[in-house]
């Protein structure tokens, strides 16, 4: 991945943007972390958080005018967090910080004029950086306007202690009244804090740069100007701190502006969703008040996506991890599983206010892995082999219309495999509708290859389909699968397409009896940007009188069933977790209009119907099928709709096997097909190569493609009872 690609992805993620409170604070105090520490009664830790950004927390924490509080988004939910109250409570309950650390002494010196808060802040910041600092002020101790605060608000002892601490850090006092003649010697700089009225005559406000605080005289800085009619302690301190940073840069000969954007910016791109946040009024108790803070962050996509949530980060971090994954020359590519576990559903992009797409990032990363030949073959091979079966002569083919071909019904491999009886009935229904002018095309659209970033295999499938469509006169494709529609939209956009549901709406819906109960409607993720698909389904349901429930995450924000992007292949547990999260959205049983969604969502405690289960009710009831059965169904459907293929049967096709439900579940989890078992048993029987245990069970193995299969079985009267089966990709090489 090139650096510019990484930068583009990283910039789209706004999780690292400052929270509203911190962005509004001139000193950029981490209010979010401060509230977190206060909520846990970690007062000393909270004080340290203030001290990281506040030059003088003992003073500012008592008198801060907290613009952060005005920016708090909880003002929309009962009232902003009372930050000022929390700061004072922190100081009352925490220990003093002790001696402030100071960098090694430098020969360069700065003179700070004024006794106000900006001058004090500038002096302490410069002293911490190791510069020799002298202050010029009237009175016994600095403070200026601070000395006028009531004792209960800002005790004078705090100002005394502050001056003592400054002196311990090496800050001295000067009585030189002429800053130009005294303060701007070689290797020196000076700062005038105009929040102390004694020194305002020394500086023309129009002569001060509002970002660098330098006047037209090099080395001469000033700050502390009021931002409104009322003095602002936090801005006065920020002026002094920022001026100290400018003086430090001035001494080093560095740019006074470069790289200081976040120091000055008060805007944030952060987006925090308030949906679900309770409305609570401010609390008198500071601990309870701190607990009201919702720790503003974005992470909306992370909260709603099991994939993003699993890896304990957020998109910007994932982009960096993927970039680093490709930078590894030797060693473990630890991000491989993460890259392949994304369902590519696009929910994150819809939820993100800045359109960050993990789907685009992971798809791009997969393409790079395939191109660099570091894609683990085990991740996608089973799905690709299943796709090849769906496009083999045993399962695929086409038939033109009897007269001419106005339209072609393309059910897709999943509907044909999971619901062959209903697929056949739909084909016949459409055939009557089009009066012999409808063709049929069976096969897979190439989605598994697209998800696996196997561009060569996608193009192979697409070219074959495109050639078939052209041979039929470029008729309109009637699509029953929205994943097929998405593939064709991307690879052959000129081909005319329409959903099965739109055709039924326009030409006639079969008589059907709706289910009595309300069903939760699950939109396939590949209809996210297909409003006509979604709306046509809803119109059919309304015509039928079928009660349905709109899910919170439906339409454009629908969730994936776990099969998209081949997530189920890369991380089955993650896919199952996503299914459970989806099903928890409603107490009702579910209804969808994607065969793969029906299969993925079924088997987790709820009944999941396909729309065709209502329009064309199955004769034997709804049954969730495994991989082997789906392949067999495709082959049988091909015979029924198109006639038998020309290929001879395999010698093991008719081998009788029996598999218990418990063993069948293991075979499904391990992606072991009946055909794999039959071929292994046939080779064992033909060659006599198998092991026999003392209890009479047999163990046979065979290498099929890249996989070695092991089958444990019993043989009785020429039938085989399967006890267990395993597979692996390891190859044993004999060394001579």
N, C-alpha and C positions, 0 to 999 in steps of 0.2 A: 504493500500500500504506500503510495507516494505521500509525502508530508502534506501537500496541499489538500489531499483528500481527507486526511486526518483533521486538519485545521477546519475544514468545512463542516465535518460532522461535529467536532467539539464545540464550535461556535453556536451550533443550533441548540445544544442542551443548556438550559438556563438554571440548572440546579445550583451551580456555584455562584449565581448572582446573590448579592447581598440581600438579606431580608429587609423589609420596608423600614423597620426601626433603625437598623444599622446604617442603611443608605441615607436616612434623613439626619443622622447624627454627624455633626461637623468633625467630631473626633473619631468617628467610625467605631464606637464601642460595640463589642459583640453582645448586644442586649439579649439575644436568644440564648447564648451560653450562660450569661449572667442570671437570667430568670431560671434556667435549669438548675444552677447551683443553689439558688435561693429556695427553690421548691423542695430541695433535698436537705435544707438547713446546713449547707456547707458554706458557712459565712466567710471563712478565710479564703476559700477557693473563689467565691464571688468577688471578694475584694481584690484578689490577684487579677481577675478578669478585667475589672475596672482599671487597675493600675497599668495593664498592658497598653491601654489607649489613652487614658487620662494622665496628663503630666502631674496633676495635683489632685488625686482622688479624695483626699481628706477635706479639701475645700470644695471642689466641684460637685462631689457627691452630695453635699449638703445644700447647695444653692442652685443646682443645675435647672435650667428652664426647659429641659427635656423636649426638644422638637421631635424626638423619636416617638414620644407618646402621641403626638398629633398624627403621626404616620401609621400608627398601629391599626391594622385592619379589623381588629376586634371591636372597634368603634361601631361596626356594622352588626355586632353580635352582643349588644348589651353594654358595651363600654370598653375603651382602650385600657390596656394594662397601665396601672399607676406606677410608672418607672421611677419617678422622683421619690415616691414613698418607699419603694424597694431599696433604692440607693441609700437613703438615710437609715433604714433598718439594717442594712448590711454594715454600715460604719459603726452603728451602735452595738452590734453583736460580734464584731470581728476584732482580731488583734492588729496592732499597727504593723506595718510592713517591715520596719527596721531600716537599716542602712541601704540606700539605693546603690546598685552596682554602677561603676563608672569605668569607661574605657581608659586605657593608658593615656597619660597626660600628653597633650600636643603643645607645641610652642606657639601655635596661632592663638590669637586672643579676640574676644568680642566684648563690647561694652553695651549694656542694656540699660536704656533710660526708661524710668517710670516705675511705679510701685503697684500698678494694677495687675489684673489676672493675666493679661497677654504677656506682660514683661516677666512675671514670675514663671509662666509656662515656657517662654523662650529661654530664660536663664537656666532652668533645670534641664531642659532638653539638650542645650549646648554643653552643659556641665557633664551630663551622662555620656556625651560623645567624646569627652576628654579635652575640650577646649578650655582655655583660661578665661574665666568670665568675671567681669566686675559689673556691679549694678550701681546706678545713680538714682537716688530717690530722696524725698524729704521725709522727715520723721524718724522715729527710732527703729521701726520695722517696716518692711514693705507691706503693702495691702491696699493703699488708696481707698477706693470706694468700698472695698471689702470690710474695712474697719467700721463701716456704718451699719452693717447687718446686726440685727438683735442678737444678744448673747445666746439665746436659746436656739437660734438658727445656725449661727457660725461663731462659736466661742473664740474669743481673741487668743486663747492659748494655742489654738490650731495654727494661727498665723505666726505666733512666736516660734512654735515647733518647726514650721515650714522654713522660716528664716534660719533657724539653727541647723536644720538638715542641709540647706543650701551651703551654709558656711563649712559644714563638715565635708562637703563635696568640693571644696576649694573655691567657692564663689566669694569674691571680696566686694567691699563697698568703695566706691569712688565718689568724690565730691566735685569732679570736673563738670562745669555747666555748659561748656562749649563742645558739642559732639563733633563738629567738623574738624576743629583744630586738634582735638585730643583723640577722638575715637578712630579716625581713619588713617592711622599710620600704616606703614607697610606690614603686611601679614596680619591685618586686623579688620574687623567689621563692626558695625554698630546697629542696634535696633532701638527704635523709639516706640513705646507703647502709648498710643494716643488715647487709650481708655483712662489714662491718668491725665486729667485736665492740665496739670502742671507743665506738660511737654507738648501739647497740641500745636503751639506756636512754631515748633521746629520743623513741621512737615506740612506741605500743601497736599491735601487729600487727592487732588487731581494728578499729582506727580507720583502716585504709588500704583504699581502694577497689581491688579486684583488677584493674580494667580501666583506671582513670585514674591510679592511684597517688597520688591526692590524699587527704590526711587530712581530718578534719572542719574543720580550719583552712584557709581559702582561701589558696592560694599555697604551702602546705606539702605537699611530696610525699616519698614514701619508697618504697624497693624493695630488692630483693636478698635476699628471704626464700627459704629453701631449699624446694625442691619435694619432697624426699625426705630420707632419712637422710644421703645424701652430697651435698656441695656440687656445684652445677652451674655451671661457668663460662659456658656458653652462655646459661643462663637469667639469671644475674647480669648479664651484658652486655645481654641483651634488656630486663631491667627498667630499666636505666639509659637505654637508647635510647628505650624507650617513654615513660618518665617525661619525658625531654627533649621528646618530641613533645607531651606533655600541657602542659608548661610553656610551650612555644611557642604552643599554642592558648590557654592561660590569658592570656598577654600580649596576644594578639590579640583577646581577648574572644569567641572562637569556642567551639562546643560541644566538650567534652572527649571525647565519644563518637562523634559523628556521622561516618559515612564511614570508620570504622576497623575494619570487620568483618574484612577480609582480614589486617589487622595482627595480630589476636588469634586468628583461627580456626586450628585445627590439623587440620580435616577437609578432605578433598578428594573430589570426585565423579568424579575421573579414573578411567578404566577402561583398563587396559593388558593386552592379551592375551599370555599367555606361551607359547601354543602355537607350536611351532617354534623357541623360544629354546633354544639348547644349554645343557646343564648343565655349568658350569665352576666349579672351585674357585678361591678367591682366589689371586692371583699375588703373588710377592714383589717383582717389579719394579713400581714405581709406574706406569710408562707402560702396561705390559701390564694392570695392574689397572684403570686408567682406561678402557682399551679394552673391558673387560667391561661397562661401563655401556651399557644399551640405550636411553638417552635417553627414558625413559618418556613416552608420550603416548597419546592415544586413536587417532584416525585409522584405526580399524578399517574404517570404511565407505570411507574414501579408498583404503586399500590394496586393497580387494576390488572396487572399482567403477571401471571405466575412465573413466567420465564425471567422477566426482569427482576422480580422479587427474589428469586432463588439465589442469584449471584451477589446479593447484599451490596449492590452499588447502584449506579444510575448511568444513563446512556453515555455521558462524557467519559466516565471511567472505563466503560466497556470499549469505547472507541480506542482509548489508549491501550487497553489490554490486547485488543486485536492487532493494533499497529505493532506492539512489542512482540506479539506472537509470530509475526512475519519477519521480525528482525532476528529471530533465533536461527542461527545456522546449524548448531549442533545442540542437542538436548531435547527436552520434552516440550512439545507445543501444547501448553496447558489450556489454551483458549479454544482448542479444536472442538471440544464437546459443547461449549457455550455457543460457538458459531453455528453448529449444526442443530442446536436445540430450539432455535427460534422457529415459531410456526409461520413466520412471514405474513402474518394476517393483516398488519397495518393498523391495528388499534392504537398503538403508541403514537403514530403520526397524527391520527385524528384527535387524540386527547391533548397532544403537546401544543401549546400556544405558539411554538416556533417551528412546528412541523418536523420534528426530529423523527427519522424513520429507522428503527432498528432493522426492519425488514430489508431496506436498501443496503444498510451497512453489512448485515450478515449475508445477504445474497452476493454482494460484491466480494466479501471475504471468501465465500465458498468458491466463487469463480477463480479467485487467486489461488486457492488451495488446489483446485483441480488443475489449473494451468501449471503450477509449480510441482505437481505430482506429490503433494503431501496430504491429500484427502484420504483418510482411512477408508479402505474399500468396504469394510464391514458395515459402515453406517448406512449406506443407501443401496447396497447391492441387492438385498432382498426385494425392495420396492421396484428397482429397475428390472429385475428378473420377472416380477409379477407384471410389470408393464409390457415386457417382451411377450409374455404368455398372452396377455390381452390383445396384442397386435399380431399374434401368430396366426397362421391359416386355420388352426383349430378353433380360434375364438373370434376372428375378425373377418371382415369382408363387406361387400356392398351389393345392393340390388337397386336398380333404377325403377322408376315408375312404369306401370304396365303400358301406358299411352305415351306420356311425356313426363318429365320430372320438374315439377314446380318447386317442390320442397323435399328436403332429406331429413329424416329423423335420426338424430345422433344421441343415443341415450347415455353414452359414456360407459367406461368399464365398471364403475362401482354400482351403478343402478342395474346393469345387466347381470352382475355377479350376485348382488345382495337381494334383488327383487326381480328375478327373471320372469316369473309368471305375470306380474303386473307390467313389466316392460313389454312383454308380448301382447298383452291386452291393449296397452296404450298404442303400440304400433298398429294393431288391427283397427282400433278406433280412429286413429289419424288416417289410415288408409281409406276407410269409408268416407271420412270427412273430405278428403282430397280427391275422391272419386278416381282412384287408380293413378293419380298424378304425383304420388309421394314415393320417394325412395327410402332405403334404410342403409345406414352406415354403422357397422359395429367395430369397436376397437377403443383404444385409449388415446386421449388427446396429447399425451406427452408431458402431463403435469409433473409426474414423479421425476422425470429427467430435468425439467426446468427447476424444480425445487432443489434437486441435487447439483445444479449448475453444470450438468453434462450437456453442454451446448451441441455437441456433435450428435447426441442421441435425440435431442429435441428437434433439431433440424431434419434428421432422418424421418421422424414421425410426421412432422408438419409437411414436409415435401410430399410424402405419400398421400396424406389427406388432401392436400391442395391439388395434387394431380387427379385424384378421384373426383373431387368436386368439379374440376374443369372438364373432365370427361363426361360428366352428367349435365353440362351446360350451365355451370355456375348457379345452381338453385339456392334458395334460402335454406340455411341450416336451422332446424328446430332443436334447440338445446334443452336437455333435461337437467344438465349439471352446470352449476354456475362456475365451478373450477375450470371446466372445459371452455366455457365462454370467456373466462379471463385469459386463458392460454391463447385462444384464437384471436382475441382482441389485441393481444400484444404481438403475435407472430404473423397472423394473416388478417389484418384489420379490414381489408377490402372485401372479404367474404361477408355476405349478408347473413345476419344471425337474428334469431328471435327466440324468446323463451317459450317452453312448452306451455307455461301458464298464460302467457299473452295469447297464444294460439287458441287455447281452450276458451278464454274469455271472448275472443272474437268469433269463433266458429261454433261454440256450443259445449257446455259442460255436461258430462254424463249424469244421469240421475244417481244420486248418492244419499245415503243416510248419515247425517253428521253424528259425531259422538255426543253423548248427553252432557258430559262434563266439560268444564272450561279447560282449555289446554294452553300452556305457556308456549308462545311462538318464538322459536329460535331461528334467527336469520343466519344463513351460512356466511362466513367472513368474506367470501368472494362475491357477495352481493353488496358489500359495504358501499361501493360506488355505483350501484345499479338500482336506482330508485324505482325504475319501471318493473324490474323483477319483483321487488319487495311489495310494491303496491298491487300488482296483478294478483299475487297470492292472497293478499288481504281482501281484495274484491271478491275472489272466489269464495273465501270463507264467509264473507258477509252474505253472498248470494245463497250459499248452502245453509246459512243460519247456524254455522259452527261458532260457539262461543270461544273466544281466545283472549289471552292476556298478553299485553305488551310488556316485555321485560325492561328493566331499568337500562340494561346494556343491550339494546336492540338497534335495528336500522344501521346507521353509520357507525355506531359504537358497539356493534355486536362482538361477542367473544368467539374465539376459534374453538372448534370441537377437539382439538389436539392432534388431528391428522395432518392439517395443513403444514406445508414446509417439511413434511416427514418428521415432525417432532416426535411422533410415536415411535419411530425407528431409532432416533438418537437418544431419547430419554423417556422410556415408557412411564416411569413413576411421575415425572413432571406432567406428561400428557394426562395421566389419570387424575392428578391433583387439579388440573385445569377443568376436567370434566366435573369433578365434585364441586368446584367453586361455581361452575355454571348452573348445575342442578340445584344448588342452594338458593338460587335467586327466586325460586317459586316453590310453593307447596304443591302445585299442580303437576300432572304429567305433562310431557313436552310434545310439541309438534314441530316438524321441520320440513323442508322441501329439498333436502340433499341426502342422498343415500349414505354417503360416508359419515355425515353428521349423525344420522340415525344409528349407524353401527357403532360409532365412537361413543355417543352419549348413552347408549343402551348398556345394560349389565351393571349399573351402579345403583340399583334400588328403585328406579323409576321406569315406567313405560314410556317409550319414545316412539311416536307415530311419524310416518312420512305422509305427506299430503295425498300421495297415491293410495295409502292405506284407507283413506276415506273415499276417494273418487273411484278406486278399483279395489275393493276389499279383498284381501288374500283368502283363498279357500281354506288353507290349513292354519290360519292364525299367524301372527307375526313371530318370526323366529330370527334370532341373531345368529349369523353364520360366520364361520371361520374362513381362513384363507383358502384352504383346500376346497371347501364346498363352493366358494365363490368362483374358483377356477373351473370346477366341474359345471357349474351353472352357466358360465359363459359359453362353454363348449356345447352344451345342450341347446342353449338359446340360438346359437349360430346355426345348428342343424334345423331347428324349428323355423327360423325366419329366412335363412339363406340356403338351406340344404347342407348336406355333408361336405366336408372338405376333401381334397384329393389325397391328403397324406394318409399313409397306412397307420394303424394303431401301433403303439409301442408294445413290445412283448410282455411288459409287466402291467399293462393297463387293467387287465381283468384279474389280477392276483387278488384273492379275497383276504382282507384284513379286518380285524375288529379292534376298536379303540374305545376304552371306557371314557366317561366324562372327565374323570380326574386326569387321565393321561392326555386326553384331548386338550385340556387347558394348558398343560405343560408344553405340548407341541406348538400351540398358538403363541405362547410367550417366547418360545425358542425359534419361532419362524421355521418350523420343520413341516413340510407338506406331505400329504399322503403319497404323492408321486415320488418324493425322495425316499420314503420308507419302502415303497413297492420296488423301486429300482434297486435299492440295497438288498432287499430280500431275494429278488430275482437273481442278482449276481451271486449271492451266497449259495442259493440253491443250484445254480448252473455250474458253479466252480467247486462247490463243496467246501468253500473256505469260510468257516465260522467256528466259534468256540462253544463248547458245551459245558455247563456248570454241573456240579454234583446233583443238583435238584432237577436237572433236565432242561432248564432254560438255555436259550442259545443267544449268542452275541455275534452280530455281523456288522461289517463296515464297508463303505465304498467312498470313493472320491468322485464327487459330482461338481464339475466346475472348479471353483476355488475353495470348496467346503468338503470336509470329511464328515460323514454321518456314521453314527453308531446306533444300532437298533438291538434292543433286548426283546426277545419274543419267545413264544411257545408255538409249536406246530402240531396241529391235531387234524387228521383227516384232510390234509391238503389246505387247511385254513391257518391263518397266522393271527395269534392274539398278541397285540403289542403291549409290552410291559413298561417300556421306557425308551427314550431316544435322546441323543445328544448330537451336537455338531461342533466343529472347531475348524480353524483355518491353519493350524500348525502343520508343517510338513517335516517329517523326520528324514534327514539325509544321512546315509551310511558313509562313514569316513573310512577310506582304505588305509 
